[in-house]
Amino acid sequence: MLLNEFLKEHRKVEGQKATITQVNSTVAKQEVAITQLNSMVAQQQEEIKALTASLKEQASQIQKVSAQLAFSKPAAQVVDNKQ
């Protein structure tokens, strides 16, 4: 009877070891995925910074062109229509 109890507990422990091994494998895979995702996020942040800088430069150029256009427009002439 004592041997049966021992064997039963031993099988239970072996099953738990297998479960722990599977969980550890899953955790390792998730850590790799997290590392890859963090790398992608960092790359996207750099791309966003570059796009933001580009947009700011374009906005600056638009302002310059708008100012040049406003300056180069001929002044409005007032015509006296009194007869």
Biopython code that builds the backbone (N, CA, C, O; Angstrom):
import numpy as np
from Bio.PDB.StructureBuilder import StructureBuilder

atoms = [
    (1, "MET", "N", (0.817, -1.193, 0.000)),
    (1, "MET", "CA", (0.000, 0.000, 0.000)),
    (1, "MET", "C", (0.860, 1.257, 0.000)),
    (1, "MET", "O", (0.564, 2.216, -0.712)),
    (2, "LEU", "N", (1.927, 1.254, 0.799)),
    (2, "LEU", "CA", (2.836, 2.383, 0.858)),
    (2, "LEU", "C", (3.518, 2.580, -0.493)),
    (2, "LEU", "O", (3.738, 3.714, -0.918)),
    (3, "LEU", "N", (3.847, 1.502, -1.156)),
    (3, "LEU", "CA", (4.480, 1.590, -2.473)),
    (3, "LEU", "C", (3.511, 2.205, -3.485)),
    (3, "LEU", "O", (3.915, 3.030, -4.304)),
    (4, "ASN", "N", (2.249, 1.811, -3.434)),
    (4, "ASN", "CA", (1.249, 2.383, -4.342)),
    (4, "ASN", "C", (1.123, 3.892, -4.144)),
    (4, "ASN", "O", (1.042, 4.639, -5.118)),
    (5, "GLU", "N", (1.106, 4.340, -2.902)),
    (5, "GLU", "CA", (1.012, 5.771, -2.613)),
    (5, "GLU", "C", (2.242, 6.513, -3.133)),
    (5, "GLU", "O", (2.143, 7.610, -3.683)),
    (6, "PHE", "N", (3.401, 5.884, -2.943)),
    (6, "PHE", "CA", (4.638, 6.483, -3.434)),
    (6, "PHE", "C", (4.599, 6.611, -4.954)),
    (6, "PHE", "O", (4.931, 7.666, -5.495)),
    (7, "LEU", "N", (4.198, 5.551, -5.642)),
    (7, "LEU", "CA", (4.141, 5.572, -7.103)),
    (7, "LEU", "C", (3.123, 6.603, -7.593)),
    (7, "LEU", "O", (3.356, 7.280, -8.594)),
    (8, "LYS", "N", (2.023, 6.721, -6.904)),
    (8, "LYS", "CA", (0.998, 7.700, -7.263)),
    (8, "LYS", "C", (1.544, 9.122, -7.135)),
    (8, "LYS", "O", (1.352, 9.948, -8.027)),
    (9, "GLU", "N", (2.209, 9.396, -6.052)),
    (9, "GLU", "CA", (2.806, 10.726, -5.837)),
    (9, "GLU", "C", (3.937, 10.983, -6.833)),
    (9, "GLU", "O", (4.120, 12.104, -7.308)),
    (10, "HIS", "N", (4.689, 9.931, -7.139)),
    (10, "HIS", "CA", (5.791, 10.071, -8.089)),
    (10, "HIS", "C", (5.248, 10.449, -9.479)),
    (10, "HIS", "O", (5.804, 11.323, -10.143)),
    (11, "ARG", "N", (4.169, 9.794, -9.913)),
    (11, "ARG", "CA", (3.553, 10.140, -11.202)),
    (11, "ARG", "C", (3.036, 11.579, -11.177)),
    (11, "ARG", "O", (3.141, 12.310, -12.162)),
    (12, "LYS", "N", (2.487, 11.959, -10.054)),
    (12, "LYS", "CA", (1.972, 13.331, -9.918)),
    (12, "LYS", "C", (3.108, 14.344, -10.048)),
    (12, "LYS", "O", (2.965, 15.359, -10.728)),
    (13, "VAL", "N", (4.228, 14.066, -9.399)),
    (13, "VAL", "CA", (5.393, 14.955, -9.461)),
    (13, "VAL", "C", (5.941, 15.006, -10.888)),
    (13, "VAL", "O", (6.308, 16.074, -11.378)),
    (14, "GLU", "N", (5.994, 13.852, -11.548)),
    (14, "GLU", "CA", (6.489, 13.824, -12.928)),
    (14, "GLU", "C", (5.578, 14.650, -13.842)),
    (14, "GLU", "O", (6.063, 15.361, -14.721)),
    (15, "GLY", "N", (4.285, 14.558, -13.640)),
    (15, "GLY", "CA", (3.350, 15.366, -14.421)),
    (15, "GLY", "C", (3.550, 16.854, -14.168)),
    (15, "GLY", "O", (3.492, 17.661, -15.096)),
    (16, "GLN", "N", (3.783, 17.208, -12.931)),
    (16, "GLN", "CA", (4.024, 18.609, -12.587)),
    (16, "GLN", "C", (5.327, 19.106, -13.216)),
    (16, "GLN", "O", (5.404, 20.245, -13.676)),
    (17, "LYS", "N", (6.337, 18.257, -13.233)),
    (17, "LYS", "CA", (7.603, 18.636, -13.874)),
    (17, "LYS", "C", (7.396, 18.901, -15.362)),
    (17, "LYS", "O", (7.943, 19.857, -15.913)),
    (18, "ALA", "N", (6.603, 18.048, -16.006)),
    (18, "ALA", "CA", (6.334, 18.237, -17.434)),
    (18, "ALA", "C", (5.583, 19.544, -17.664)),
    (18, "ALA", "O", (5.872, 20.276, -18.611)),
    (19, "THR", "N", (4.619, 19.832, -16.797)),
    (19, "THR", "CA", (3.861, 21.075, -16.901)),
    (19, "THR", "C", (4.779, 22.282, -16.710)),
    (19, "THR", "O", (4.680, 23.267, -17.443)),
    (20, "ILE", "N", (5.656, 22.202, -15.741)),
    (20, "ILE", "CA", (6.602, 23.299, -15.481)),
    (20, "ILE", "C", (7.513, 23.511, -16.688)),
    (20, "ILE", "O", (7.800, 24.649, -17.058)),
    (21, "THR", "N", (7.961, 22.431, -17.294)),
    (21, "THR", "CA", (8.816, 22.535, -18.479)),
    (21, "THR", "C", (8.079, 23.228, -19.619)),
    (21, "THR", "O", (8.647, 24.077, -20.307)),
    (22, "GLN", "N", (6.815, 22.866, -19.816)),
    (22, "GLN", "CA", (6.017, 23.500, -20.867)),
    (22, "GLN", "C", (5.804, 24.984, -20.573)),
    (22, "GLN", "O", (5.901, 25.819, -21.474)),
    (23, "VAL", "N", (5.518, 25.307, -19.329)),
    (23, "VAL", "CA", (5.304, 26.707, -18.951)),
    (23, "VAL", "C", (6.586, 27.504, -19.160)),
    (23, "VAL", "O", (6.542, 28.624, -19.668)),
    (24, "ASN", "N", (7.716, 26.942, -18.778)),
    (24, "ASN", "CA", (8.994, 27.638, -18.962)),
    (24, "ASN", "C", (9.293, 27.860, -20.437)),
    (24, "ASN", "O", (9.826, 28.904, -20.815)),
    (25, "SER", "N", (8.953, 26.884, -21.269)),
    (25, "SER", "CA", (9.148, 27.031, -22.712)),
    (25, "SER", "C", (8.270, 28.152, -23.252)),
    (25, "SER", "O", (8.720, 28.975, -24.050)),
    (26, "THR", "N", (7.016, 28.178, -22.811)),
    (26, "THR", "CA", (6.096, 29.228, -23.251)),
    (26, "THR", "C", (6.599, 30.604, -22.812)),
    (26, "THR", "O", (6.549, 31.560, -23.586)),
    (27, "VAL", "N", (7.076, 30.702, -21.593)),
    (27, "VAL", "CA", (7.597, 31.972, -21.079)),
    (27, "VAL", "C", (8.792, 32.431, -21.912)),
    (27, "VAL", "O", (8.903, 33.613, -22.238)),
    (28, "ALA", "N", (9.673, 31.515, -22.252)),
    (28, "ALA", "CA", (10.843, 31.867, -23.060)),
    (28, "ALA", "C", (10.419, 32.387, -24.429)),
    (28, "ALA", "O", (10.977, 33.366, -24.925)),
    (29, "LYS", "N", (9.435, 31.733, -25.038)),
    (29, "LYS", "CA", (8.940, 32.189, -26.341)),
    (29, "LYS", "C", (8.311, 33.575, -26.227)),
    (29, "LYS", "O", (8.496, 34.424, -27.099)),
    (30, "GLN", "N", (7.573, 33.795, -25.153)),
    (30, "GLN", "CA", (6.934, 35.098, -24.955)),
    (30, "GLN", "C", (7.975, 36.189, -24.724)),
    (30, "GLN", "O", (7.802, 37.321, -25.177)),
    (31, "GLU", "N", (9.050, 35.854, -24.023)),
    (31, "GLU", "CA", (10.114, 36.837, -23.809)),
    (31, "GLU", "C", (10.772, 37.231, -25.129)),
    (31, "GLU", "O", (11.102, 38.398, -25.336)),
    (32, "VAL", "N", (10.961, 36.265, -26.013)),
    (32, "VAL", "CA", (11.524, 36.558, -27.338)),
    (32, "VAL", "C", (10.572, 37.462, -28.109)),
    (32, "VAL", "O", (10.994, 38.430, -28.742)),
    (33, "ALA", "N", (9.270, 37.133, -28.050)),
    (33, "ALA", "CA", (8.280, 37.950, -28.758)),
    (33, "ALA", "C", (8.246, 39.367, -28.197)),
    (33, "ALA", "O", (8.135, 40.331, -28.955)),
    (34, "ILE", "N", (8.338, 39.498, -26.891)),
    (34, "ILE", "CA", (8.337, 40.827, -26.262)),
    (34, "ILE", "C", (9.557, 41.626, -26.706)),
    (34, "ILE", "O", (9.451, 42.819, -26.991)),
    (35, "THR", "N", (10.695, 40.980, -26.765)),
    (35, "THR", "CA", (11.915, 41.657, -27.213)),
    (35, "THR", "C", (11.757, 42.141, -28.649)),
    (35, "THR", "O", (12.154, 43.259, -28.978)),
    (36, "GLN", "N", (11.181, 41.306, -29.500)),
    (36, "GLN", "CA", (10.964, 41.702, -30.892)),
    (36, "GLN", "C", (9.981, 42.863, -30.981)),
    (36, "GLN", "O", (10.186, 43.797, -31.756)),
    (37, "LEU", "N", (8.916, 42.802, -30.190)),
    (37, "LEU", "CA", (7.940, 43.888, -30.203)),
    (37, "LEU", "C", (8.554, 45.191, -29.703)),
    (37, "LEU", "O", (8.295, 46.257, -30.262)),
    (38, "ASN", "N", (9.360, 45.108, -28.662)),
    (38, "ASN", "CA", (10.025, 46.314, -28.159)),
    (38, "ASN", "C", (10.941, 46.918, -29.208)),
    (38, "ASN", "O", (11.042, 48.139, -29.326)),
    (39, "SER", "N", (11.603, 46.065, -29.963)),
    (39, "SER", "CA", (12.469, 46.541, -31.040)),
    (39, "SER", "C", (11.642, 47.239, -32.116)),
    (39, "SER", "O", (12.030, 48.292, -32.621)),
    (40, "MET", "N", (10.501, 46.646, -32.462)),
    (40, "MET", "CA", (9.630, 47.259, -33.463)),
    (40, "MET", "C", (9.098, 48.604, -32.980)),
    (40, "MET", "O", (9.023, 49.556, -33.757)),
    (41, "VAL", "N", (8.733, 48.688, -31.716)),
    (41, "VAL", "CA", (8.224, 49.946, -31.150)),
    (41, "VAL", "C", (9.303, 51.015, -31.218)),
    (41, "VAL", "O", (9.029, 52.154, -31.594)),
    (42, "ALA", "N", (10.520, 50.654, -30.856)),
    (42, "ALA", "CA", (11.621, 51.624, -30.903)),
    (42, "ALA", "C", (11.854, 52.110, -32.330)),
    (42, "ALA", "O", (12.081, 53.299, -32.553)),
    (43, "GLN", "N", (11.800, 51.201, -33.288)),
    (43, "GLN", "CA", (11.987, 51.577, -34.692)),
    (43, "GLN", "C", (10.858, 52.501, -35.145)),
    (43, "GLN", "O", (11.105, 53.491, -35.834)),
    (44, "GLN", "N", (9.639, 52.189, -34.766)),
    (44, "GLN", "CA", (8.504, 53.026, -35.149)),
    (44, "GLN", "C", (8.589, 54.410, -34.511)),
    (44, "GLN", "O", (8.213, 55.405, -35.130)),
    (45, "GLN", "N", (9.078, 54.474, -33.287)),
    (45, "GLN", "CA", (9.249, 55.774, -32.635)),
    (45, "GLN", "C", (10.261, 56.629, -33.395)),
    (45, "GLN", "O", (10.068, 57.835, -33.553)),
    (46, "GLU", "N", (11.331, 56.006, -33.859)),
    (46, "GLU", "CA", (12.323, 56.740, -34.642)),
    (46, "GLU", "C", (11.711, 57.223, -35.963)),
    (46, "GLU", "O", (11.972, 58.343, -36.403)),
    (47, "GLU", "N", (10.907, 56.381, -36.581)),
    (47, "GLU", "CA", (10.261, 56.776, -37.830)),
    (47, "GLU", "C", (9.279, 57.926, -37.586)),
    (47, "GLU", "O", (9.177, 58.839, -38.404)),
    (48, "ILE", "N", (8.569, 57.881, -36.482)),
    (48, "ILE", "CA", (7.634, 58.963, -36.143)),
    (48, "ILE", "C", (8.398, 60.262, -35.925)),
    (48, "ILE", "O", (7.958, 61.324, -36.368)),
    (49, "LYS", "N", (9.541, 60.185, -35.246)),
    (49, "LYS", "CA", (10.355, 61.387, -35.043)),
    (49, "LYS", "C", (10.804, 61.971, -36.384)),
    (49, "LYS", "O", (10.765, 63.184, -36.589)),
    (50, "ALA", "N", (11.226, 61.100, -37.284)),
    (50, "ALA", "CA", (11.683, 61.562, -38.598)),
    (50, "ALA", "C", (10.521, 62.196, -39.368)),
    (50, "ALA", "O", (10.692, 63.241, -39.997)),
    (51, "LEU", "N", (9.360, 61.579, -39.320)),
    (51, "LEU", "CA", (8.197, 62.140, -40.018)),
    (51, "LEU", "C", (7.780, 63.472, -39.407)),
    (51, "LEU", "O", (7.402, 64.396, -40.127)),
    (52, "THR", "N", (7.848, 63.573, -38.097)),
    (52, "THR", "CA", (7.501, 64.825, -37.424)),
    (52, "THR", "C", (8.457, 65.938, -37.839)),
    (52, "THR", "O", (8.031, 67.062, -38.105)),
    (53, "ALA", "N", (9.735, 65.627, -37.893)),
    (53, "ALA", "CA", (10.718, 66.618, -38.326)),
    (53, "ALA", "C", (10.453, 67.048, -39.764)),
    (53, "ALA", "O", (10.552, 68.230, -40.093)),
    (54, "SER", "N", (10.118, 66.089, -40.615)),
    (54, "SER", "CA", (9.820, 66.393, -42.010)),
    (54, "SER", "C", (8.589, 67.287, -42.116)),
    (54, "SER", "O", (8.577, 68.244, -42.890)),
    (55, "LEU", "N", (7.560, 66.979, -41.342)),
    (55, "LEU", "CA", (6.346, 67.799, -41.368)),
    (55, "LEU", "C", (6.623, 69.220, -40.888)),
    (55, "LEU", "O", (6.098, 70.184, -41.445)),
    (56, "LYS", "N", (7.445, 69.343, -39.859)),
    (56, "LYS", "CA", (7.787, 70.678, -39.359)),
    (56, "LYS", "C", (8.540, 71.468, -40.417)),
    (56, "LYS", "O", (8.308, 72.665, -40.589)),
    (57, "GLU", "N", (9.443, 70.797, -41.124)),
    (57, "GLU", "CA", (10.203, 71.464, -42.182)),
    (57, "GLU", "C", (9.265, 71.897, -43.307)),
    (57, "GLU", "O", (9.398, 73.001, -43.837)),
    (58, "GLN", "N", (8.329, 71.042, -43.668)),
    (58, "GLN", "CA", (7.379, 71.395, -44.715)),
    (58, "GLN", "C", (6.496, 72.562, -44.281)),
    (58, "GLN", "O", (6.206, 73.451, -45.081)),
    (59, "ALA", "N", (6.072, 72.563, -43.026)),
    (59, "ALA", "CA", (5.252, 73.667, -42.520)),
    (59, "ALA", "C", (6.034, 74.976, -42.571)),
    (59, "ALA", "O", (5.484, 76.024, -42.908)),
    (60, "SER", "N", (7.310, 74.908, -42.239)),
    (60, "SER", "CA", (8.163, 76.095, -42.295)),
    (60, "SER", "C", (8.291, 76.596, -43.729)),
    (60, "SER", "O", (8.220, 77.800, -43.977)),
    (61, "GLN", "N", (8.477, 75.690, -44.661)),
    (61, "GLN", "CA", (8.592, 76.078, -46.061)),
    (61, "GLN", "C", (7.281, 76.674, -46.573)),
    (61, "GLN", "O", (7.300, 77.635, -47.343)),
    (62, "ILE", "N", (6.150, 76.118, -46.157)),
    (62, "ILE", "CA", (4.851, 76.656, -46.567)),
    (62, "ILE", "C", (4.677, 78.072, -46.037)),
    (62, "ILE", "O", (4.169, 78.945, -46.740)),
    (63, "GLN", "N", (5.097, 78.298, -44.802)),
    (63, "GLN", "CA", (5.004, 79.648, -44.235)),
    (63, "GLN", "C", (5.869, 80.628, -45.016)),
    (63, "GLN", "O", (5.450, 81.758, -45.269)),
    (64, "LYS", "N", (7.066, 80.209, -45.399)),
    (64, "LYS", "CA", (7.958, 81.086, -46.161)),
    (64, "LYS", "C", (7.342, 81.433, -47.511)),
    (64, "LYS", "O", (7.351, 82.590, -47.931)),
    (65, "VAL", "N", (6.810, 80.422, -48.183)),
    (65, "VAL", "CA", (6.210, 80.662, -49.493)),
    (65, "VAL", "C", (4.984, 81.558, -49.347)),
    (65, "VAL", "O", (4.775, 82.458, -50.161)),
    (66, "SER", "N", (4.183, 81.323, -48.330)),
    (66, "SER", "CA", (2.996, 82.158, -48.105)),
    (66, "SER", "C", (3.397, 83.609, -47.857)),
    (66, "SER", "O", (2.756, 84.533, -48.358)),
    (67, "ALA", "N", (4.453, 83.799, -47.086)),
    (67, "ALA", "CA", (4.927, 85.160, -46.815)),
    (67, "ALA", "C", (5.434, 85.809, -48.102)),
    (67, "ALA", "O", (5.182, 86.991, -48.335)),
    (68, "GLN", "N", (6.132, 85.064, -48.926)),
    (68, "GLN", "CA", (6.632, 85.609, -50.185)),
    (68, "GLN", "C", (5.473, 85.972, -51.104)),
    (68, "GLN", "O", (5.506, 87.011, -51.764)),
    (69, "LEU", "N", (4.458, 85.134, -51.150)),
    (69, "LEU", "CA", (3.300, 85.424, -51.989)),
    (69, "LEU", "C", (2.568, 86.665, -51.492)),
    (69, "LEU", "O", (2.147, 87.500, -52.292)),
    (70, "ALA", "N", (2.421, 86.785, -50.213)),
    (70, "ALA", "CA", (1.733, 87.952, -49.651)),
    (70, "ALA", "C", (2.524, 89.219, -49.942)),
    (70, "ALA", "O", (1.945, 90.275, -50.197)),
    (71, "PHE", "N", (3.823, 89.116, -49.904)),
    (71, "PHE", "CA", (4.672, 90.292, -50.144)),
    (71, "PHE", "C", (4.677, 90.671, -51.618)),
    (71, "PHE", "O", (4.747, 91.854, -51.951)),
    (72, "SER", "N", (4.605, 89.692, -52.498)),
    (72, "SER", "CA", (4.732, 89.977, -53.927)),
    (72, "SER", "C", (3.408, 90.371, -54.578)),
    (72, "SER", "O", (3.410, 90.797, -55.733)),
    (73, "LYS", "N", (2.290, 90.245, -53.887)),
    (73, "LYS", "CA", (1.014, 90.658, -54.464)),
    (73, "LYS", "C", (0.985, 92.173, -54.608)),
    (73, "LYS", "O", (1.412, 92.894, -53.706)),
    (74, "PRO", "N", (0.489, 92.652, -55.728)),
    (74, "PRO", "CA", (0.412, 94.110, -55.879)),
    (74, "PRO", "C", (-0.629, 94.662, -54.902)),
    (74, "PRO", "O", (-1.621, 94.007, -54.581)),
    (75, "ALA", "N", (-0.371, 95.871, -54.450)),
    (75, "ALA", "CA", (-1.299, 96.504, -53.519)),
    (75, "ALA", "C", (-2.613, 96.790, -54.232)),
    (75, "ALA", "O", (-2.630, 97.104, -55.422)),
    (76, "ALA", "N", (-3.665, 96.682, -53.525)),
    (76, "ALA", "CA", (-4.974, 96.952, -54.106)),
    (76, "ALA", "C", (-5.084, 98.447, -54.434)),
    (76, "ALA", "O", (-4.689, 99.302, -53.641)),
    (77, "GLN", "N", (-5.623, 98.736, -55.608)),
    (77, "GLN", "CA", (-5.744, 100.140, -56.031)),
    (77, "GLN", "C", (-7.186, 100.594, -55.810)),
    (77, "GLN", "O", (-8.137, 99.881, -56.132)),
    (78, "VAL", "N", (-7.317, 101.751, -55.273)),
    (78, "VAL", "CA", (-8.631, 102.309, -55.043)),
    (78, "VAL", "C", (-8.975, 103.226, -56.210)),
    (78, "VAL", "O", (-8.192, 104.105, -56.569)),
    (79, "VAL", "N", (-10.122, 103.023, -56.788)),
    (79, "VAL", "CA", (-10.558, 103.816, -57.935)),
    (79, "VAL", "C", (-11.691, 104.722, -57.473)),
    (79, "VAL", "O", (-12.637, 104.280, -56.820)),
    (80, "ASP", "N", (-11.577, 105.982, -57.822)),
    (80, "ASP", "CA", (-12.636, 106.946, -57.461)),
    (80, "ASP", "C", (-13.613, 106.991, -58.605)),
    (80, "ASP", "O", (-13.250, 107.393, -59.710)),
    (81, "ASN", "N", (-14.844, 106.589, -58.370)),
    (81, "ASN", "CA", (-15.846, 106.531, -59.398)),
    (81, "ASN", "C", (-16.751, 107.774, -59.380)),
    (81, "ASN", "O", (-17.842, 107.731, -59.950)),
    (82, "LYS", "N", (-16.344, 108.844, -58.763)),
    (82, "LYS", "CA", (-17.165, 110.053, -58.717)),
    (82, "LYS", "C", (-17.086, 110.753, -60.066)),
    (82, "LYS", "O", (-16.006, 110.925, -60.631)),
    (83, "GLN", "N", (-18.230, 111.149, -60.564)),
    (83, "GLN", "CA", (-18.236, 111.828, -61.858)),
    (83, "GLN", "C", (-18.881, 113.157, -61.801)),
    (83, "GLN", "O", (-18.961, 113.848, -62.817)),
]
sb = StructureBuilder()
sb.init_structure("model")
sb.init_model(0)
sb.init_chain("A")
sb.init_seg("    ")
for serial, (resi, resn, name, xyz) in enumerate(atoms, 1):
    if name == "N":
        sb.init_residue(resn, " ", resi, " ")
    sb.init_atom(name, np.array(xyz, "f"), 0.0, 1.0, " ", f" {name:<3s}", serial, name[0])
structure = sb.get_structure()
